[in-house]
């Protein structure tokens, strides 16, 4: 796929990065926020069936909808982002890839997601939410990086609640988070009638403890969870394992 970079205007400190999938690219700004391994792993863990409607809560640069569209034949993908500059960047990435008919970027608040889109409207909800629940003492809590990493504008419970409201019965919620909050995560999911069904731990190295967890929950699902084989990111310093290269599409 040939990308016409003249289609969009790059702003200060922005760059265009190759996603190594379908020839797609993404606009990023190192001064604001760049997507990380967690977003890529979530796109590899989530599953979208043909004809399904998908929404990503807190989409940031739009990386997850773009990667999912590259992999799956879903009917439509939506990214919800509260930060105006981030939503604008995501929308320009969608345009740059010629995906306006498949991906919509909406500027809005996760806390109001159910009201914005309506209840039970999606088959799949994904989210790479802020991991840190202690935002006290932050010097600049309004900065994009702080908002992406700390529960400043929404909490874990907020994300889970709105995901449940957006999902049709039997719909699936995919999230990446930190293992040390796993008890909170499962408690929040079940309180909103989202039953954990699949879980995968992510380890930086084979001999290091997990630093991420991937979870699939089903709205109204029965009680049974499958703990899948873990993902190991690095075989040696600076060298990804074969599984990570496969997820990236190399």
Secondary structure by P-SEA (a helix, b strand, c coil): cccccccccccccbbbbbcccccbbbbbbcccccccaaaaaaaaacccccbbbbbbcccccaaaaaaaaacccccbbbbbbccaaaaaaaaaaaaaacccccbbbbbccccccccccccccccbbbbbcccccccccccccccaaaaacccccccaaaaaaaaaaaccccbbbbbcccccaaaaaaaaaaaacccccbbbbbbccccccccbbbbbbbccccbbbbbcbbbbcccccccccaaaaaaacc
